[in-house]
Structure formats: structure tokens, C-alpha cells
Amino acid sequence: MSTTRLVLLMFVLNIAVVLGGVFVNYKMIQSATLGAAQPAAEGQEQAAAEEEEEEPVEYVFVPVEKVIVSLPGEGREHYFVLDLVLQAEFGTDPKKLEQVDPMVRSSVVANLSAMRFDELRALQIPQLQRKLEEVLLADFASRKVATPFQHVLVSKMIVQ
């Protein structure tokens, strides 16, 4: 057999192997997609039924800007600047939310300034939001003050 025919035969065999691999991968992906789509479709029907039962809720958001906290760190002071947002149900009087601003600031500063810099810096935003929300709700309850908001969101955090 000549070298040209041998190279051509190897080329054809390589193409056949590649096409076979592509075909097998296509069939595997197609069966995996169809298998995952059926349970997902059932789950989507249940989720759609639940959504029809519950109507979307509208909210009012009131910012609490520039809460500054000084924290001890390794060899120097660190500063955290937090911008918070209070989330309340639609129809809540915005003046009530604005009136609790000083109490929110006081509670946040008192709680966070008791922490060390590395502890606070290690918290992820969702963890920090949950912690602040728990602290604020507990602080309002201990002072027997009505809480006009449901959630506390961190909209900005600057660390220095």
C-alpha cells in the first residue's frame, strides 16, 4: 500500500471516529435534557398554581443613609459606612418609617461597634442583612416600639 492511500485511510477513519463521538454526545445531551425537562415541567405547573393563589405584594422602601461605624482592628481603627433600606408593606405611612431612622441608626451602631473588624468583614451581605434585621426587630420589641418595617436591606457598604 502506498503512503498516500495509508494517509487517506487514516484520515477517513479519524473523521468516522469524530462523527461517531459527536453523535453519541448529542444523543446523551438530548436524553439528559428531556429527562430533566419532564420533572421541571411538573414543578413549573405546581409553581404556577401557587403563584396564582398568591398575589404579588407591593412594598415601600425608605433609605437610611450613611450609618458610620468605627471598629478596632489590627493596629488601627477601621470604618464601615452602611446605607440601609427599610422594606415595609405598601400603604405603610412613610413618615412612620422616617421617624424610626434614629432608632435604627442607634441600634445598628450599638450592635456593630461591639464587633471586631475581621468579624464584620468576614460576614457576607445576606448574613449581615439577617443579623441586622434580627437585632433591629429584637431592639424594637425590647423597647415596646411598633416596627413599621419587615426587612432590612444593605444597599451599600464601604470599608476603610
N, C-alpha and C positions, 0 to 999 in steps of 0.2 A: 504494500500500500504506500502511496506516495505521501509526502508530508502535507501537501495541500489538502488531500482528502482527509487525512487524520485531523487536521486543524478544523476543517469544516464539520466533521462528525462531532468533535468535542464542542464546537460552538452550538450545534443543533441540540445536543444533549443538555448543555447548560441552559439553553433557552427553555427546553421542556421542563427541567427541574424548577426553574424560577417561576414559570407559569403555573406549575402544579402547586408550588408553595403559596403563590398569590391566591389561587382558587381555594385552597384549604383554609387559609386565613380569612378569606371573605366569608366562607360558609360558617366558620366558627364565630366570627363577629356578628353575622346575621342571626344565628341561633341564640347567641347571648343577648342581643338586642331585643329579639322577640320574646325571649323568656323573661326579661326584666320589664318589658312593656306591659305585659298582661297583669302582673300584680300591681304595677304602678297605676294602670288604668282603673283597677278596682279601688285603690287607695284614693285616686283623684275623685271618683264618684262619691266616696264617703266624705271627703273633704269638701266637695261642692255642696253636699247635702247639709253639712254642718255650717257652712258659710251662709246658706240660705236661711238657716234658723237664726243665726246671729247677725244682726245688722252692724255695720261699721260704726265705731264710736268716734266722735269728734272731740278734739282736745284743745285746750288753751295753753299756750306756753308763755311763761314770764321769765325773762333773764335775771340772773343775779350775777352781775359782772365784777371782776377783779377782786376776788377773795384772796388776800395775800397771807401766806403762812410762812413763818420763819422756822427752820428746823436745824437742830445741831447735826453736824456731820463730822467726818474725819478731819479735824484740824481747822474747820471753818464753818460759818453759817451758810445754809442754803435757803433759797426762797422758792416757794411754789406759788404760782399765780393761777387760780382756777376761775373759770367762767362756768357757772352752773345755769341750768334751766329747770324751772319747776313746771311739771306737767300736771294739769288739772282737767277735770271733765268740762266739756263745753257748757257754758252757762254759769260757770263759777265767776263771781264778781272779780274782775281784775284788780280792784282796789284792795280786796282781801289778800290777794297774792302779793301785792306790793307792800302791804303792811307787815307781812311776816318776814320781809327781807332782813331786818336787823337781827331777828332771832335765828334765821337760817345762817347768816354770817357768823354770829357768835357761836353757834353750835358747831359749825364746820371748823372754825379756827380752834376752838377748845379741843375738839377731838383730834384733829390732825397735828396740832402742835405738840401733842403728847407722844407722837411717834418719832422715830429716828428717820433721818434722810433715806438711808438704804432700805428701810422697811417700806416707806411710802413709795419710793422709786420702783420697788420690786412689784408693786400692785399693778395689774393690768386695768385698763379703763373700766371694763364691766365689773371687776371686783371692787374697784374704788366707788363706782356708782352704787352698787349694792350696799357697801359699807356705809356710805354717806346717807343713803336712804334709810337704812336701819337705825342709824344714830339719830337722824332728824326726827323720824317717827317716834322713837323712844323718848327723845328730849321733849317733843311737843306733848306726848302723853304724860310724862312726869310733871310737867308744868300745868297740866289740865287746860291746854290750849287746843282749840279745834284746828285740825290740819286741813287746809283748803286744797292741798295737792296730793296726788297719788304717787308720783315718781319724781326722782331727782336725776337729771342727766348732766354729764360733764361735756360741755361744748368746746372747752379749750383748756389746755394745761401747759404751762410754761415752767420749766425747771431751770434754776440758775444756781 
